Amino acid sequence: MKNNYFIIIIVILFILVADYSFPAGIIADDDYGVRAEFIQGKAVPGDIVTLRLKFKIPPGFKLPENPEIAGLNGFDIVKKRTMTDGIDIDIFVDRMDDLHLTALEIYLYNKKGGQKALKSNPVVLFVKPKIIVKPTENLLRPVKGIISSGYGLKKVLLIVFSAICIILAAIAAYYYFIKYRRNKKSGPAAPVLPPHIKALNRIDSLVLSGIPDRYERRSFCFILSEILREYVKGIRGFNALEMTVDEIANVVKEKDDIKLLGVLKKMDLVKFADNFISASSLEEQVGLSRAYINKTKPEEI
C-alpha cells in the first residue's frame, strides 16, 4: 500500500514539473530553427512594433542581403534590419485586431544555389483599440442668492443690457456695410469646393510635373501630408492640421481612417527624420491617398 502511495506522488510531481517546464500555448524552441517574438508586449493602432527573429545560420549557408521571409503578406513592413544573430522587422499596426503571425520561413542559400528554409514559432501581439471617453461636461452653478434682486439692481442691469444691445447693433450694421461694399466691388464670391474635390485637385496639381528627384521629395511629402490632414479636417470635424499622428489615432474610429495613419506616418518619417523614400514608394503613397479620398467622400445624390 505504501508503495502505491509513493508511485502516485512521483506521478503527480512529474506532471507538475512538466506543466512548469512547458506552459500551455508555448512550444519548445527546439522544434523551430527560428525564435520569433515581438519586442513590445502590446500595441495600439498607429504604433510601429518590432518583430525579432533569432536564429543560427548552418555551416555552408548564408543569408542574402535582402532576406526572403515568407508569411508576412498583408502586413505593413516599415523596415528590416539584419543582425549577426537574426533579423529585426518594424511593422506598422494598421488594424484594431491582434497581430497573428503563423510560422514564418527564412530562406538561406549555399554556394551551389541550394536552398534551406528555417521555420519559426507562431507569435501573437495583442492590439488594444483606443477608446475615447467623453469627458463629463461641467455644469454652471446657479447664482441665485449671490446677487441682490432688488429694484435698483434690476434697473442698472436693464440699462447695461440696453447699452450692450445698441453697441452690438452698431457693430453688426458696420460689418454688414463693409461686407456689402466689398461684395459689390469684387462681384460674386467663388463657389466653395467640397473637401474631396479640393483635395483631389491639389494632388493632381502636385503630381502634374511627376515625382520629384530625391532632394525635393521632402517638400513633396510636406504638401501631400497637408492635403490629407486638411481633407480629414473637412470630413471628420477635428483639426488634423494641428495634430500629430498619435493624436489623430486617438480620435479616429473608422478602419479607413486607421489605414490612412500609415501614409501620414511615412510622410512624417521623411519630413522630420529625413528618411529616404523611393520614387515607387512615393507613387504608392499618392495612390493610397487618392483611394482613401474616393472611398470616404460623400455619396453623390
Buried (B, 14 or more C-beta within 10 A) or exposed (E): EEEEEEEEEEEEEEEEEEEEEEEEEEEEEEEBBBBBEBEEEEBBBBBBBBBBBBBEBEEEBEBEEEBEBEBBEEBBEBEBEEEEEBBBBBBBBBBBEEBEBEBBBBBBBEEEEEEBEBBBBBBEBEBEEBEEEEEEEEEEEEEEEEEEEEEEEEEEEEEEEEEEEEEEEEEEEEEEEEEEEEEEEEEEEEEEEEBBEBBBEBBEEBBEEEBBEEEEBBEBBBBBBBBBBBBBBBBBEEEBEEBEBEEBBBBBEEEEBBBBBBBBBBBBBBBEEEBEBEEEBBEBBBEBBBEBBEEBBEEEE
